[in-house]
Amino acid sequence: MKTALLKSLALSTACIVAAGVASAQDAVVHAGHVLAVPGEGYLTQQTITVKDGRIVSIQPGYKSGAKGAPVIDLKSAYVLPGLIDSHVHITGENGPDERLKSFTDSAVDTAFDGAAFAKVTLEAGFTTVQDVGAGNDTIFGLRDAIARGAVVGPRMRAAGQAISVTGGHGDVNGYSSPVMKLFTGTNVCNGADDCRRAVRQQVKEGADIIKITATGGVLSNTSAGLEQQFSQDELVAIVEAAHAMGRQVTAHAHGKGGVNAALRAGIDSIEHGTYLDDESIALFKEHGATLVPTVLAGATVTGWTNEPWLPEASRKKAAIVGPLMLDMLRRAREGGVNVAFGTDTGVSRHGENAKEFALMVQAGFTPEEAIRSATVTASRHLEMETDIGTLEAGKYADLIAVTADPLKKITELESVDFVMKGGVVHKGLN
Ligand SMILES: [Zn+2]
């Protein structure tokens, strides 16, 4: 069935497949089932008209387009808005050579790695991502190259370097003292004034959003625990300085002390949230904050507790944190916390982002709720809801298709058959 559909796609639209970088071409899409607004169920037998990279209309019935506009035949497929991952590290992938690469690779080498990962991510159906931790030059360069069409990849909002206290999760850890001195960046701050400085520096260098490491983390090579690292006055200063310059702040946080302190300081979102409790759930709702759960990262590091390449300090933390994350997400959902889909991909392998969906369903989400969190909710979290997140007139023509119903079998999204971003077809047709 899949082969037959792919063949028919190949015949109808081979002329507009993007072999490398291509510009958008006007087209009409005949879609058998469309989840135009995830959460509101399918429309059936629709025509999506695409012009200049955006959706012009979605109308019932199969209509022909303007003269010469190709018809993309997705009549036997399920069409969804392009997926959004709110937490990736697109310039790297954890593994045995990661620590060595920090010595051998230049920012340019890393950007080229990132370009390859960006292509894989887009072809997996993720048409927009938020990168929340990478070298400034590398990630801002890659983001801008994708935006101007020089590199194939998802739309991107990027934080650059995460801001950290000295010795914290986002600092350089576990090397000899001279090496750590050499690698320490402007992202490390101590005290409220210094942390305002670090925020302003990140904005100056090109950050779309400020990422901080509010607590310890699993993959930093230090046995500094998983609890609060920034003090309350530092957190308040960071949020004030970022908001004053029109930037949201998101906090990596595992321990509940750090989760709750960040929420009290007015943080916009929490990444991971492993030990969140009833007080955290109340704070999320009181402050209108969003949780980005990254349960795929938990599942991934759970499998690494005997890996010899992982430093011992990280192995110990992985064994503690990994198995707790699914239950964290269950508590958050039952408590009514706003959840935006995010995977921490780069811990797991690029292109496998959609494995998060099945884990969300294990934690109690319906398939449609999980898809809504990766479209409607994530688009609002990224402040891009006027352009992406649903299939509606005026938004970018970012759409994907699969051959079986993902509301019946969510793992169908792990092998997306068709990807269009901004009216350019990137997958499914050759
Ligand atoms: Zn991360």
Boltz pocket constraint, residues with backbone or C-beta under 6 A from the ligand:
constraints:
  - pocket:
      binder: B
      contacts: [[A, 87], [A, 88], [A, 89], [A, 132], [A, 133], [A, 344]]
      max_distance: 6.0
